[in-house]
Amino acid sequence: MPKVKIIDVYCKNGHLLFGRYIKEKPGFLMKCYIDMIGKDKVGVAGLPNETDVFCPECKIRIGRIGIVHGRPSVIINHGGVKRVRT
């Protein structure tokens, strides 16, 4: 069983984007599976593929919606999100 961590994801200005995200693998945050997000402050559920995702507070682009391993995900833009490593 992989080591599971529950983390919060913030934009680079410190606004909460995803609360209680369940991160399954160690390393840098590359994607956020939408079904693993506990508190969605951005509203990514139900957005179509290739849609850009922005911070609701400061309007910084944090990523885009895409399919990763057959699951809808937010593919993270590392310039818009605080660095997360587990």
SETOR-272978 format. One line per 4 residues: their letters; for each residue x, y, z of C-alpha. Coordinates in steps of 0.1 Angstrom, whole numbers. Example, Ala and Ser with C-alpha at 12.3 -4.5 7.8 and 13.67 -1.06 7.14 Angstrom:
residues 2
AS	123,-45,78 | 137,-11,71 $
//
This chain:
residues 86
MPKV	0,0,0 | 15,34,-10 | 21,60,16 | -9,84,16 $
KIID	-7,121,27 | -35,146,31 | -23,180,20 | -37,215,13 $
VYCK	-28,231,-21 | -23,269,-22 | -16,294,-50 | 17,312,-50 $
NGHL	0,341,-32 | -12,319,-4 | -49,314,-12 | -64,279,-5 $
LFGR	-73,261,-37 | -78,225,-27 | -82,215,10 | -77,179,22 $
YIKE	-63,166,-11 | -53,129,-8 | -18,125,-23 | -9,89,-29 $
KPGF	27,90,-42 | 58,107,-27 | 74,135,-47 | 64,168,-62 $
LMKC	27,176,-69 | 22,173,-107 | -15,167,-109 | -46,167,-86 $
YIDM	-71,140,-94 | -105,156,-91 | -121,127,-72 | -93,129,-45 $
IGKD	-100,166,-36 | -117,170,-2 | -126,207,-3 | -128,223,-38 $
KVGV	-125,261,-34 | -120,266,-72 | -150,246,-85 | -132,222,-109 $
AGLP	-157,194,-107 | -176,191,-140 | -153,213,-161 | -146,201,-196 $
NETD	-111,189,-207 | -85,215,-217 | -102,242,-196 | -78,266,-178 $
VFCP	-81,267,-140 | -76,300,-122 | -73,310,-85 | -107,325,-75 $
ECKI	-90,352,-54 | -60,365,-74 | -69,351,-109 | -35,333,-114 $
RIGR	-36,303,-137 | -30,272,-116 | -33,246,-143 | -57,230,-167 $
IGIV	-82,201,-168 | -70,169,-185 | -73,132,-183 | -44,114,-166 $
HGRP	-44,76,-163 | -81,76,-173 | -92,100,-145 | -101,137,-148 $
SVII	-73,158,-132 | -60,193,-127 | -26,193,-143 | -6,217,-122 $
NHGG	12,248,-135 | 42,251,-112 | 45,289,-115 | 10,294,-100 $
VKRV	10,269,-71 | 32,268,-40 | 57,240,-41 | 44,208,-25 $
RT	66,178,-20 | 58,148,1 $
//
